[in-house]
Every structure is written in C-alpha cells, then in structure tokens.
C-alpha cells in the first residue's frame, strides 16, 4: 500500500479566506490543488467508507490537471471538512499524517458573509435574522444529510462559527502538531507572513518569488454591519469558548 497522495487539507472555515489562501499556495512550484479548489471527496454523499486509500486517490485524481508526480505536494481545499465530523473521520482513515490548515474569522462576520453568498446563489430566501432563527430547526431536520442541497451545507450560519467544538473534534482525530490555525485578519494584513507559516507547516521551502498577494480574498457580497445584538452576543460567546479551549484570540 503506497503513501496517500493528498498530504494536506485547507479544511475551513468557509468564508474565512480559504479561496485566497488556496490561490496563493497554488503559485508555489511544488504545490498542486484541485482545478476547482474544492474536491469534495470526504464529504461526498456517495463516499464509500470501505474504500482503500488507492481508490480514494483515484477519486481525487479526477480533480487534478495532470497525473500524479512524486516531486509534487498535493492538497485539497474543501472548507466544509472542518464542519463535518464525518469528513474528518474519513480523512483520518485515509491519511493519519494529513496536515490541516484552518483559517478562522469573527463568527458573526462569517455568518453574515455566508448568508449573503447563499442569497446570491438562490439557496436562501429568508432575510438574515429570519434565517438565523430558522437555522436550528433546519439543521435538526437535516441531521446526517450530506446531500448537496442539505441545510447542513446551505443554512449552517451560526453552527459553522462554533469553532471550539469543531476544532476539538478535529484534534480528536489528528495530533495538534498537524493542525495549523490561522486568522483571516492576519492573511489580509500580511499575506506573506501567513504564507511563510503555511510553507513551514507543510515542509516546503519558500519560493524564490512570493506570489502576488492582492486583496482578492474579500469576496463579492458586500459588507454588512453586525447589527443585531443577538448575533453580536453569540459571536462574543464563541470567541470566548475558542480562547478558553485553544488559546486562540480572533480579535485584532
């Protein structure tokens, strides 16, 4: 049995700068990522939990532009992976040595950005406050549903911001030294410094020319005030839980 081809995962969180980070990493001469950024292998509804790593590699191979090369470092960038323990468990079975890169953002800002994205996609008809109030019931009805139109994917605004619980699940399956935690605000302020952390985490030499780090990680959904007091209070609670659990402070 050979070494699994996928050696790292940009695993979350959604709307936290993962697209920008993937594009910056793609510029490294040794890094290869899926053509569409997100392979969605471990969270696929038709994933075979009995599949061996070779079969999973075959599934991943369809997302890359060229055949596997031993000189390259292959990764995936599917942000929902952090949110779904099923995906984490599958990834651990596939490659226990997998290295994770996790970007985190203020939970309220992240939730607002996801809501704007879902509205733009046509998967959300409710305004923000009503969507937040409907979330718990939607997710309860969608429990265990990994379908592409599941509310777990499309309506998990606050749930995806509960970082402490998600990271504790991740660390149950992977040792802490294999998980790099980053803040979106740091990627925005100093992309080169953040990239150097990522290169070191992946055991990559810094390239002769750092990639052009333009501010294309901001998305195209506009900016929203945090607004409602309930959302601000909830966000403060989630940040406090994260500080207590993993000593990570999301405040700038």
C-alpha positions in Angstrom: 0.0 0.0 0.0 1.5 3.3 -1.1 1.5 6.7 0.7 -1.8 8.6 0.2 -1.4 11.3 -2.4 -3.2 14.0 -0.6 -0.9 15.3 2.2 -2.7 18.4 3.3 -6.1 20.0 3.6 -7.3 23.6 3.7 -10.2 22.4 5.8 -12.1 25.6 6.8 -13.7 27.6 7.8 -16.0 28.7 5.0 -15.9 32.4 4.1 -12.7 32.9 6.0 -10.2 33.4 3.2 -9.7 29.8 2.1 -10.0 30.7 -1.6 -7.3 33.3 -1.4 -5.0 31.1 0.6 -5.5 28.3 -2.0 -4.6 30.6 -4.8 -1.5 31.9 -3.1 -0.4 28.3 -2.4 -1.2 27.2 -5.9 1.6 29.6 -7.1 4.2 27.5 -5.2 6.1 25.4 -7.8 5.7 22.2 -5.8 2.1 22.5 -4.7 -0.9 21.1 -6.6 -4.5 21.7 -5.7 -7.8 20.7 -7.4 -8.7 22.6 -10.5 -11.9 23.8 -8.9 -10.2 24.3 -5.4 -12.7 22.0 -3.6 -12.6 18.3 -4.5 -15.5 17.5 -2.0 -14.3 13.9 -1.7 -14.6 13.2 2.0 -18.0 15.0 2.3 -19.5 13.5 -0.9 -22.9 11.8 -0.4 -21.7 8.7 -2.3 -18.4 8.3 -0.5 -17.6 4.6 0.1 -16.5 4.3 3.7 -14.9 0.9 2.9 -12.7 2.4 0.2 -8.9 2.0 0.5 -6.5 4.9 0.0 -5.7 3.9 -3.6 -9.4 4.1 -4.5 -9.7 7.5 -2.8 -6.6 8.7 -4.7 -8.3 7.6 -7.9 -11.3 9.8 -7.0 -9.1 12.7 -6.1 -7.1 12.3 -9.4 -10.1 13.4 -11.4 -9.8 16.9 -9.9 -6.2 17.5 -10.9 -4.9 18.7 -14.3 -2.1 16.2 -14.6 -1.2 12.7 -13.4 0.4 12.2 -10.0 4.1 13.2 -9.8 6.2 12.1 -6.8 8.0 15.5 -6.8 4.8 17.5 -6.1 2.9 18.1 -2.9 -0.9 17.5 -3.3 -3.6 19.1 -1.2 -7.3 19.8 -1.2 -9.2 23.0 -0.1 -12.7 21.9 0.9 -13.8 24.2 3.8 -16.8 22.2 4.9 -14.4 19.5 6.0 -13.9 21.2 9.4 -17.6 21.4 10.0 -18.4 17.8 9.2 -17.0 15.2 11.7 -17.8 12.6 9.1 -15.4 14.2 6.7 -12.7 14.4 9.4 -13.1 10.8 10.3 -12.9 9.7 6.7 -9.8 11.9 6.2 -8.1 10.3 9.2 -8.7 6.8 8.0 -7.4 7.8 4.5 -4.2 9.5 5.8 -3.5 9.8 9.5 -0.5 12.0 8.7 -2.6 14.6 6.8 -1.7 18.1 7.7 -4.5 20.6 8.2 -4.7 24.4 7.6 -7.6 26.2 9.3 -8.5 29.8 8.8 -10.8 31.5 11.3 -12.7 34.7 11.2 -15.1 36.5 13.6 -18.1 34.2 13.7 -20.7 36.9 13.2 -18.9 38.3 10.2 -18.5 34.8 8.8 -22.2 34.1 9.3 -23.3 37.3 7.6 -21.0 36.6 4.6 -22.3 33.0 4.2 -25.9 34.3 4.3 -25.1 36.9 1.6 -23.5 34.1 -0.5 -26.4 31.8 -0.1 -28.8 34.6 -1.1 -26.7 35.3 -4.2 -26.8 31.6 -5.1 -30.5 31.4 -4.7 -30.3 28.7 -1.9 -31.6 31.1 0.8 -34.9 33.0 0.5 -35.1 34.4 4.1 -33.5 37.6 5.3 -30.7 37.3 7.8 -32.5 37.5 11.1 -35.2 35.0 10.0 -32.6 32.7 8.6 -30.7 32.7 11.9 -33.9 32.0 13.8 -34.8 29.2 11.4 -31.3 27.6 11.5 -31.7 25.3 14.5 -34.9 23.6 13.1 -33.4 23.4 9.6 -30.3 21.7 10.9 -32.2 19.3 13.1 -34.2 18.1 10.2 -31.1 17.8 8.1 -29.1 15.8 10.7 -26.9 13.2 8.9 -27.9 14.5 5.4 -24.8 15.1 3.3 -26.8 15.8 0.1 -25.7 18.7 -2.0 -28.8 20.7 -1.2 -28.8 19.9 2.5 -29.3 22.6 5.1 -26.1 21.4 6.7 -24.3 22.9 3.7 -26.5 25.9 2.9 -28.0 27.1 6.1 -25.4 26.5 8.8 -24.7 30.1 9.6 -24.1 30.0 13.3 -23.2 26.3 13.5 -20.1 26.8 11.3 -18.9 29.6 13.6 -18.8 27.3 16.7 -15.1 26.8 16.1 -14.1 25.5 19.6 -16.3 22.4 19.2 -15.2 21.8 15.6 -11.5 22.1 16.4 -11.8 19.8 19.4 -13.4 17.2 17.1 -10.6 17.6 14.6 -7.9 17.3 17.4 -9.6 14.0 18.5 -8.6 12.5 15.2 -5.4 14.4 14.4 -2.5 15.5 16.7 -2.1 19.2 17.4 1.2 19.5 15.5 -0.6 18.5 12.3 -3.1 21.4 12.6 -2.1 25.0 11.7 -4.6 27.6 13.0 -4.6 31.0 11.2 -6.7 34.1 11.4 -8.3 35.6 8.4 -7.3 39.1 9.6 -3.6 38.1 9.5 -3.9 36.8 6.0 -5.5 40.1 5.0 -2.9 42.3 6.7 0.3 40.3 6.0 -0.2 37.6 3.4 3.5 36.9 3.0 4.0 36.2 6.7 1.0 33.9 6.8 2.2 32.1 3.7 5.6 31.5 5.4 3.8 29.8 8.3 2.0 27.6 5.8 5.2 26.7 4.0 6.8 25.8 7.2 3.8 23.7 8.3 3.9 21.8 5.0 7.7 21.4 5.0 8.1 23.5 1.8 10.9 25.8 1.0 9.9 29.4 0.5 9.8 30.1 -3.3 12.2 32.5 -4.9 9.4 34.8 -5.7 6.5 35.2 -3.3 3.0 35.1 -5.0 1.3 38.3 -5.8 -0.9 38.8 -2.7 -3.7 41.0 -3.9 -6.8 41.6 -1.8 -9.0 39.2 -3.8 -10.0 37.3 -0.6 -12.7 39.7 0.3 -15.4 38.2 -1.9 -18.1 40.0 -3.9 -21.0 40.0 -1.5 -20.6 43.4 0.0 -20.1 44.5 3.6 -22.7 44.3 6.4 -22.9 45.8 9.9 -23.0 43.1 12.6 -26.3 44.8 13.5 -28.5 42.6 15.7 -27.5 42.4 19.3 -28.2 38.7 19.4 -25.7 37.9 16.8 -23.0 40.1 18.4 -23.6 38.4 21.8 -23.4 34.9 20.2 -20.2 35.9 18.4 -18.6 37.0 21.7 -19.6 33.7 23.3 -18.0 31.7 20.5 -14.8 33.8 20.6 -14.6 33.3 24.4 -15.0 29.5 24.0 -12.3 29.4 21.5 -9.9 31.4 23.7 -10.6 29.0 26.6 -10.4 25.8 24.6 -7.4 26.5 22.4 -6.0 29.9 23.4 -6.9 31.4 20.1 -8.0 35.1 20.0 -9.9 36.2 16.9 -9.9 39.9 18.0 -7.4 42.1 16.1 
